[in-house]
Amino acid sequence: MFSRTRSVTFALIAAATTLAISPDALAADEDESKKKPWIKRYAPTNHMLEIGIFGGILMPTKRIELFKPDPSLPDQGQRPFRTVAPDIGLRFGYYPLRFFGAELEGAVMPTRLRDADDRATLWAFRGHVVGQLGLWSVTPFILLGTGALGVGSGENAVGNDTDIAIHFGGGVKIWVHRLVQLRLDLRDNVTARRGVENGLGHTGEVLLGVSFTPRFGKAKEKRQPVASGPTDRDGDGFLDDEDKCPDDPGIAPDGCPRSDRDGDGFFDDEDKCPDEPGVEPDGCPRPDRDKDKIADDVDKCPDVPETRNGYQDTDGCADQLPKEVEDFSGVLEGIEFDVDKDTIKRSSMAKLDKAVGVLKSHEDIKIEIGGHTDSTGSREYNLDLSRRRARSVKEYLVGKGVSEKRVTTRGYGPDKPIADNETKEGRARNRRIEFVIEK
């Protein structure tokens, strides 16, 4: 059956090659393609054939169920093939759309048994549908299909057998000429394992191929008479021999589109600062004499750069953190929790109430609450504990009226010690809550 199918396939290939291309159409098509950049020059088209050969490797799974059962033999005669087998075959495909097609393949994989030197020939006949991103000369694709995977060998090896196989995978096609394509496939062949109750096995396959790719649609277009005389490829009213941008619709005086070099929405011929993104009315950036990224018209100190310290960072002035803010940032001494829990001890609440007062007095300040632990126990446990403790402190502050949007939390676990974890005193110092003012 495989031989008859292969003969029919070769006949179809020969007929399609004869019908698809004439020398005149091919020459006209190639001249047109040279006007495009290479990445778009040979992009797939509708009604395209793919006729090719491929070679590669097949990696049979150890328990693949390809053998003639014999109850008198161990495992009924199942024996593993060598890990890697050469893979050679032919391919025929038809793509009615540039993004979709179907293919037939036949392949042989000569190999030997893994536990002996007996020869065996694996073979495959299969079909699949292909989806591809047919926009460029480099075309990625995926495929899914099914077919027959079989083996032929002597009775002293594994005999003859055929199984149904499902295959899927993907790869990339690269056109080096309108009619010539290189191709890489990576696939997985899913078949029965030894004993149906043992589930499915996976056989990998890597293929490199070269294909002939005639195109019906392009050939028909090029057989039509080509109009003589001046042309206007981009349709902007400027003939190509006078158009400085013949592939991009443009305007007077040169047929090129209006440009905006700095991308601020102001065309260069109207933009007083064409190389700097700007704003209304002239396309220039708003003045900022002290270069602190706060425009002069809203900068309360336009000649003094803003100090980015998390305190009044939007007024444009240099400043220092108020002492009460500076005092409560960093390690918050006296914040304690029940052992191995995230429950805040009552003795810590006076300290937290003081922090609430500072935050309410300076409503433009945002903070991160960081939880830290010593190194006792697993890192995963300590990370979780530090996160929960940081969240407990946030919940306390929010419950006292601090906006939730002003407070973030993070658990560092044992990753940022400030003392030696080998001593009791060091471990006590490492178990802490820190407030960090966000800039």
Backbone torsions as a table, in degrees:
resi	resn	phi	psi	omega
1	MET	NA	-42.3	-180.0
2	PHE	-60.3	-39.6	-179.1
3	SER	-65.3	-43.9	-179.9
4	ARG	-63.9	-42.8	-179.7
5	THR	-62.6	-40.2	179.6
6	ARG	-63.1	-39.1	179.6
7	SER	-64.2	-42.5	177.8
8	VAL	-62.6	-41.7	-179.9
9	THR	-60.8	-45.6	179.8
10	PHE	-62.2	-37.7	178.9
11	ALA	-64.2	-42.9	177.1
12	LEU	-61.3	-41.8	179.9
13	ILE	-60.9	-45.7	-178.5
14	ALA	-64.1	-42.7	-179.7
15	ALA	-64.6	-44.4	-177.9
16	ALA	-64.0	-39.5	-179.7
17	THR	-63.9	-38.4	-179.2
18	THR	-67.6	-40.1	-175.6
19	LEU	-79.9	-28.4	-166.3
20	ALA	-75.4	-33.5	-166.2
21	ILE	-135.6	135.5	168.3
22	SER	-114.0	155.5	-179.0
23	PRO	-58.4	-40.3	-178.9
24	ASP	-65.3	-43.3	-179.4
25	ALA	-65.3	-40.0	-179.5
26	LEU	-63.9	-43.2	-179.9
27	ALA	-64.2	-43.3	179.3
28	ALA	-64.3	-40.6	-179.7
29	ASP	-64.5	-40.4	-179.6
30	GLU	-67.4	-39.5	177.4
31	ASP	-60.9	-41.7	-179.8
32	GLU	-66.9	-38.9	-176.2
33	SER	-67.3	-28.6	-177.6
34	LYS	-67.5	-15.4	179.0
35	LYS	-79.1	-10.9	-177.1
36	LYS	-101.2	156.4	171.8
37	PRO	-63.6	152.1	-174.1
38	TRP	-55.7	-38.8	-174.4
39	ILE	-62.7	-23.0	178.2
40	LYS	-110.2	-5.9	-169.9
41	ARG	-63.2	-41.4	-173.6
42	TYR	-117.0	29.2	179.5
43	ALA	-56.9	147.6	179.6
44	PRO	-57.9	154.4	176.8
45	THR	-126.7	169.4	172.8
46	ASN	-65.7	153.1	176.8
47	HIS	56.8	59.7	-179.2
48	MET	-116.7	141.4	174.3
49	LEU	-100.7	157.1	171.2
50	GLU	-135.8	115.8	-177.1
51	ILE	-124.6	113.4	-171.2
52	GLY	-152.0	174.2	173.4
53	ILE	-121.5	157.0	179.9
54	PHE	-147.9	158.6	174.1
55	GLY	-144.7	157.7	-178.9
56	GLY	175.2	-147.0	-179.9
57	ILE	-134.8	148.6	172.9
58	LEU	-116.9	137.5	-178.4
59	MET	-119.4	84.0	-174.5
60	PRO	-62.8	136.4	173.4
61	THR	-66.1	147.8	-172.6
62	LYS	-60.9	-33.8	-174.1
63	ARG	-104.2	26.2	-178.8
64	ILE	-61.1	138.0	-174.7
65	GLU	-92.1	67.6	175.3
66	LEU	-123.2	94.0	178.8
67	PHE	-171.5	159.7	176.0
68	LYS	-88.2	115.0	-175.3
69	PRO	-62.8	138.0	175.8
70	ASP	-141.3	103.1	-176.0
71	PRO	-57.3	-18.6	-178.0
72	SER	-81.7	-8.4	-176.9
73	LEU	-104.9	155.5	174.7
74	PRO	-59.4	139.0	-177.7
75	ASP	54.3	26.6	-179.4
76	GLN	58.5	20.3	177.2
77	GLY	100.3	-0.2	178.7
78	GLN	-69.8	130.0	178.8
79	ARG	-138.8	141.2	-176.5
80	PRO	-75.6	147.7	174.3
81	PHE	-88.4	165.9	177.5
82	ARG	-61.1	153.8	-171.3
83	THR	-59.5	-37.1	-177.4
84	VAL	-129.6	132.1	177.4
85	ALA	-125.3	140.6	174.1
86	PRO	-63.6	151.5	-171.1
87	ASP	-136.2	115.2	-176.6
88	ILE	-130.9	137.4	-178.8
89	GLY	-166.4	-179.8	179.4
90	LEU	-120.6	153.2	-176.9
91	ARG	-138.1	139.3	172.4
92	PHE	-133.5	127.6	-179.6
93	GLY	-137.2	153.7	174.7
94	TYR	-131.4	131.0	-177.2
95	TYR	-119.4	93.6	178.5
96	PRO	-64.7	-27.4	177.0
97	LEU	-123.8	151.8	-179.1
98	ARG	-64.1	-17.2	-177.6
99	PHE	-105.2	-3.5	-170.9
100	PHE	-151.3	141.9	176.2
101	GLY	-163.3	-178.7	178.6
102	ALA	-135.1	149.2	-175.8
103	GLU	-138.4	151.6	170.0
104	LEU	-119.0	143.8	-180.0
105	GLU	-139.1	147.8	168.5
106	GLY	-130.2	137.5	-175.9
107	ALA	-147.7	152.5	172.9
108	VAL	-125.8	147.2	-177.9
109	MET	-135.2	86.1	179.1
110	PRO	-68.0	134.9	-177.3
111	THR	-152.9	-172.1	175.6
112	ARG	-135.2	167.2	177.1
113	LEU	-76.6	149.9	-176.6
114	ARG	-71.7	-32.9	-175.2
115	ASP	-98.6	6.9	179.6
116	ALA	-160.1	-178.7	-178.9
117	ASP	-101.8	14.6	-179.3
118	ASP	-66.8	138.1	-179.4
119	ARG	-83.1	151.6	173.2
120	ALA	-152.4	146.6	178.4
121	THR	-119.2	111.3	172.2
122	LEU	-80.7	149.7	177.2
123	TRP	-145.4	159.3	179.6
124	ALA	-143.1	140.0	167.9
125	PHE	-132.2	122.5	-169.3
126	ARG	-152.2	163.1	174.4
127	GLY	-135.5	155.3	179.6
128	HIS	-157.0	159.8	172.1
129	VAL	-98.8	148.0	-175.5
130	VAL	-126.0	130.6	169.7
131	GLY	-112.1	129.9	-176.0
132	GLN	-137.6	153.8	177.9
133	LEU	-90.1	80.7	-169.4
134	GLY	-83.8	61.9	-178.4
135	LEU	-114.1	-18.5	-172.0
136	TRP	-137.3	171.7	175.4
137	SER	-68.3	-20.5	170.4
138	VAL	-103.2	114.8	-168.7
139	THR	-124.5	104.6	173.3
140	PRO	-72.8	152.5	-177.3
141	PHE	-150.1	162.4	169.9
142	ILE	-130.6	158.4	-179.3
143	LEU	-148.0	157.3	178.0
144	LEU	-149.0	132.0	-179.6
145	GLY	-165.1	-173.2	-179.5
146	THR	-148.1	169.7	179.5
147	GLY	171.1	-161.0	-178.1
148	ALA	-108.0	136.6	172.6
149	LEU	-122.1	123.1	-173.8
150	GLY	-135.3	176.6	178.5
151	VAL	-140.1	143.7	172.3
152	GLY	-128.1	126.9	-179.5
153	SER	-161.6	171.7	177.2
154	GLY	-71.4	164.0	-179.4
155	GLU	-64.3	-24.3	179.3
156	ASN	-76.9	-9.4	177.5
157	ALA	-101.3	-104.5	179.7
158	VAL	-125.2	4.2	179.6
159	GLY	73.5	-152.9	-178.9
160	ASN	-117.4	140.6	179.9
161	ASP	-160.3	154.4	177.4
162	THR	-138.4	135.0	177.4
163	ASP	-129.8	156.9	171.4
164	ILE	-78.0	137.8	178.1
165	ALA	-131.5	141.5	172.1
166	ILE	-107.4	134.8	180.0
167	HIS	-130.1	149.4	176.9
168	PHE	-150.5	160.9	-179.9
169	GLY	166.9	-157.8	-178.4
170	GLY	-165.6	-177.0	-179.6
171	GLY	171.9	-154.8	-177.6
172	VAL	-146.7	143.4	174.8
173	LYS	-112.7	140.8	179.2
174	ILE	-130.1	117.8	178.4
175	TRP	-87.0	124.5	174.7
176	VAL	-99.3	-10.5	177.5
177	HIS	-159.3	160.1	-179.6
178	ARG	-57.6	-25.9	-176.9
179	LEU	-108.7	-0.8	-174.1
180	VAL	-128.9	129.8	-175.9
181	GLN	-131.0	136.3	168.4
182	LEU	-99.4	149.5	-172.5
183	ARG	-147.6	140.2	174.3
184	LEU	-122.5	128.1	176.3
185	ASP	-119.1	137.7	169.0
186	LEU	-121.9	123.0	-171.7
187	ARG	-136.6	161.8	171.7
188	ASP	-126.5	125.1	175.9
189	ASN	-101.5	120.9	-176.7
190	VAL	-102.1	119.0	-178.3
191	THR	-135.1	171.5	176.6
192	ALA	-69.5	143.9	172.4
193	ARG	-90.4	169.0	178.0
194	ARG	-55.6	116.6	-175.5
195	GLY	82.7	115.5	-175.6
196	VAL	-57.8	-33.1	-178.2
197	GLU	-68.2	-11.7	-178.3
198	ASN	-88.1	5.4	174.1
199	GLY	85.2	-150.0	-172.5
200	LEU	-112.4	154.9	175.7
201	GLY	-118.2	157.9	-176.4
202	HIS	-120.4	122.3	179.4
203	THR	-114.2	114.7	-177.7
204	GLY	-78.9	156.3	-178.3
205	GLU	-149.2	132.3	176.1
206	VAL	-124.2	124.0	-174.6
207	LEU	-127.7	137.7	170.6
208	LEU	-118.6	133.7	-176.4
209	GLY	-143.8	167.4	172.6
210	VAL	-132.0	138.2	-173.5
211	SER	-133.8	151.5	170.8
212	PHE	-96.7	130.5	-169.1
213	THR	-128.8	70.7	174.5
214	PRO	-65.6	153.3	-174.9
215	ARG	-130.0	115.9	-179.8
216	PHE	-66.4	-48.0	-173.7
217	GLY	-59.2	-46.7	-178.6
218	LYS	-64.4	-39.7	-178.5
219	ALA	-62.8	-41.1	179.4
220	LYS	-64.3	-41.9	179.5
221	GLU	-60.5	-42.5	-173.6
222	LYS	-76.7	-15.5	176.8
223	ARG	-76.4	-17.9	179.2
224	GLN	-70.8	148.1	178.6
225	PRO	-58.7	137.6	178.4
226	VAL	-97.0	127.1	-178.3
227	ALA	-63.4	138.1	177.6
228	SER	-93.9	166.2	178.5
229	GLY	99.4	-178.3	-177.1
230	PRO	-60.2	147.2	179.5
231	THR	-122.3	162.4	178.5
232	ASP	-137.9	84.6	-171.6
233	ARG	-59.4	-41.0	-176.0
234	ASP	-90.5	-0.8	173.9
235	GLY	65.8	28.0	-178.3
236	ASP	-98.0	6.4	179.0
237	GLY	90.8	-4.5	176.7
238	PHE	-105.2	120.7	178.9
239	LEU	-62.1	148.6	-172.1
240	ASP	-57.9	-35.2	-177.4
241	ASP	-73.8	-9.5	177.4
242	GLU	-114.4	-10.2	-174.1
243	ASP	-89.0	118.8	179.3
244	LYS	-73.8	-15.6	176.3
245	CYS	-130.9	72.8	-170.3
246	PRO	-68.5	-13.8	-179.8
247	ASP	-106.4	1.5	179.4
248	ASP	-127.6	118.6	179.5
249	PRO	-55.5	133.3	-177.0
250	GLY	-138.0	-164.1	-176.0
251	ILE	-133.1	174.5	177.0
252	ALA	-64.2	150.6	8.9
253	PRO	-96.4	-9.4	-169.6
254	ASP	-118.1	3.3	179.5
255	GLY	80.4	8.7	177.9
256	CYS	-97.8	150.4	177.0
257	PRO	-68.4	156.0	176.0
258	ARG	-66.8	140.9	-176.0
259	SER	-107.9	157.3	178.1
260	ASP	-140.5	84.0	-171.1
261	ARG	-59.6	-39.8	-175.9
262	ASP	-91.7	-0.2	173.6
263	GLY	65.7	28.0	-178.3
264	ASP	-98.0	6.4	179.0
265	GLY	89.4	-1.6	176.0
266	PHE	-106.0	120.7	178.1
267	PHE	-63.3	147.3	-172.4
268	ASP	-56.7	-33.4	-178.2
269	ASP	-73.6	-9.4	177.4
270	GLU	-116.5	-10.0	-174.0
271	ASP	-89.4	118.9	-179.9
272	LYS	-75.0	-15.3	176.0
273	CYS	-131.1	72.9	-170.6
274	PRO	-67.8	-12.9	-179.2
275	ASP	-108.6	6.1	177.6
276	GLU	-131.1	122.8	177.5
277	PRO	-56.7	132.1	-176.1
278	GLY	-136.5	-167.0	-175.8
279	VAL	-134.2	177.4	175.0
280	GLU	-58.5	150.1	4.1
281	PRO	-97.3	-8.3	-168.7
282	ASP	-119.3	3.0	-179.6
283	GLY	82.4	7.4	177.9
284	CYS	-98.1	151.7	177.0
285	PRO	-65.8	154.5	177.4
286	ARG	-67.5	140.3	-178.1
287	PRO	-59.5	140.9	179.4
288	ASP	-148.6	84.2	-170.8
289	ARG	-63.0	-37.3	-176.4
290	ASP	-92.0	3.5	173.6
291	LYS	58.3	34.8	178.7
292	ASP	-100.9	13.3	177.9
293	LYS	66.4	22.5	171.4
294	ILE	-121.2	117.2	-173.9
295	ALA	-60.0	146.7	-175.1
296	ASP	-57.3	-33.3	-175.6
297	ASP	-72.0	-12.5	175.7
298	VAL	-121.3	1.0	-178.3
299	ASP	-88.0	116.5	-179.5
300	LYS	-70.8	-18.1	177.5
301	CYS	-133.4	74.7	-171.0
302	PRO	-66.0	-14.0	-179.8
303	ASP	-107.4	4.2	179.6
304	VAL	-127.2	122.6	-178.1
305	PRO	-64.3	145.5	175.3
306	GLU	-63.8	140.9	173.0
307	THR	-91.2	115.8	-178.1
308	ARG	-87.4	91.6	-178.8
309	ASN	-130.8	9.7	-179.8
310	GLY	88.3	-1.6	-178.1
311	TYR	-121.6	116.7	179.5
312	GLN	49.8	51.1	-176.0
313	ASP	-80.8	0.0	-177.4
314	THR	-108.8	0.9	-177.8
315	ASP	-90.4	-10.9	177.3
316	GLY	83.3	9.7	-176.6
317	CYS	-111.0	153.7	172.1
318	ALA	-74.4	138.1	-178.8
319	ASP	-155.4	170.5	176.0
320	GLN	-123.3	153.3	175.9
321	LEU	-62.4	134.0	171.6
322	PRO	-56.7	148.7	-175.0
323	LYS	-58.7	-40.0	-178.2
324	GLU	-66.7	-29.7	176.5
325	VAL	-73.6	-44.2	-179.5
326	GLU	-62.7	-36.8	-178.2
327	ASP	-66.9	-32.5	-175.3
328	PHE	-95.1	-2.4	174.5
329	SER	-85.4	154.5	-176.0
330	GLY	95.0	-151.4	-178.7
331	VAL	-69.7	127.3	176.3
332	LEU	-91.8	98.5	-180.0
333	GLU	-65.9	141.8	173.9
334	GLY	91.1	5.3	176.6
335	ILE	-92.3	112.8	-175.1
336	GLU	-126.4	156.4	-177.8
337	PHE	-130.4	159.1	171.3
338	ASP	-61.6	151.4	-175.3
339	VAL	-58.4	127.2	177.7
340	ASP	57.9	25.7	179.1
341	LYS	-132.8	171.2	176.7
342	ASP	-107.1	19.1	179.2
343	THR	-83.3	121.6	-178.9
344	ILE	-74.4	132.1	177.2
345	LYS	-71.4	148.0	-178.5
346	ARG	-58.8	-31.8	-178.0
347	SER	-65.5	-16.9	-177.2
348	SER	-87.9	-12.1	-168.4
349	MET	-71.2	-29.1	178.0
350	ALA	-64.1	-40.5	178.2
351	LYS	-64.0	-42.7	-179.8
352	LEU	-68.3	-35.3	177.9
353	ASP	-63.7	-34.7	176.5
354	LYS	-65.8	-40.4	176.8
355	ALA	-63.4	-38.2	176.8
356	VAL	-59.4	-43.9	179.8
357	GLY	-61.5	-41.9	179.2
358	VAL	-64.3	-44.4	-178.9
359	LEU	-65.1	-37.6	178.8
360	LYS	-70.9	-28.1	179.3
361	SER	-77.5	-21.7	-177.6
362	HIS	-130.4	80.6	-170.2
363	GLU	-74.9	-7.2	177.4
364	ASP	-88.5	-2.9	-178.4
365	ILE	-87.3	134.9	172.8
366	LYS	-117.4	146.0	-176.3
367	ILE	-131.5	155.9	167.3
368	GLU	-108.9	130.5	174.5
369	ILE	-97.4	116.6	-179.9
370	GLY	-106.3	128.6	176.2
371	GLY	-98.5	136.6	-178.0
372	HIS	-133.2	149.0	178.1
373	THR	-130.4	172.3	169.6
374	ASP	-83.3	-172.2	-174.6
375	SER	-95.5	6.4	179.3
376	THR	-69.4	130.0	-178.4
377	GLY	90.3	-178.4	-177.1
378	SER	-76.5	153.5	179.0
379	ARG	-63.2	-40.9	-178.7
380	GLU	-61.0	-42.6	179.0
381	TYR	-63.9	-44.3	-178.1
382	ASN	-66.7	-36.3	175.7
383	LEU	-61.2	-45.3	180.0
384	ASP	-64.1	-43.2	-179.8
385	LEU	-62.6	-42.3	-178.3
386	SER	-66.7	-35.6	177.2
387	ARG	-64.4	-45.6	-178.0
388	ARG	-64.4	-38.2	179.8
389	ARG	-68.3	-39.1	177.3
390	ALA	-63.3	-40.6	178.8
391	ARG	-66.2	-35.2	178.2
392	SER	-62.7	-40.9	178.4
393	VAL	-65.3	-41.8	177.7
394	LYS	-60.5	-44.7	-179.5
395	GLU	-60.8	-35.6	178.5
396	TYR	-65.6	-46.7	-179.0
397	LEU	-63.1	-44.8	179.9
398	VAL	-62.8	-39.4	177.9
399	GLY	-63.5	-21.2	178.4
400	LYS	-94.4	6.0	173.3
401	GLY	107.5	4.4	176.6
402	VAL	-81.6	133.4	-178.4
403	SER	-61.0	132.4	-179.8
404	GLU	-61.3	-29.1	-177.8
405	LYS	-69.9	-15.3	-178.3
406	ARG	-90.8	-3.3	-171.9
407	VAL	-129.0	125.6	170.6
408	THR	-117.0	161.6	-179.1
409	THR	-130.7	155.6	176.3
410	ARG	-155.6	138.1	177.4
411	GLY	-104.8	119.8	-179.0
412	TYR	-97.8	-9.7	-178.5
413	GLY	57.2	-135.1	-178.1
414	PRO	-93.1	10.2	-167.8
415	ASP	-75.7	-16.9	-177.3
416	LYS	-129.1	67.2	-179.5
417	PRO	-69.6	150.2	174.6
418	ILE	-114.5	1.7	179.3
419	ALA	-150.4	174.6	-176.2
420	ASP	-76.9	119.7	179.4
421	ASN	-73.7	-3.9	179.5
422	GLU	-82.9	-10.5	179.6
423	THR	-115.9	155.1	179.4
424	LYS	-63.2	-43.8	-179.5
425	GLU	-64.1	-40.0	179.1
426	GLY	-64.6	-41.4	178.9
427	ARG	-64.1	-37.7	178.7
428	ALA	-63.3	-39.8	179.1
429	ARG	-67.9	-33.9	-178.6
430	ASN	-72.6	-23.3	176.1
431	ARG	-83.0	100.4	-170.2
432	ARG	-154.7	165.0	171.2
433	ILE	-117.0	133.0	177.8
434	GLU	-120.3	139.0	171.7
435	PHE	-102.7	126.7	177.0
436	VAL	-121.4	124.2	179.1
437	ILE	-75.2	126.2	-178.4
438	GLU	-83.3	130.2	-178.5
439	LYS	-91.2	NA	NA
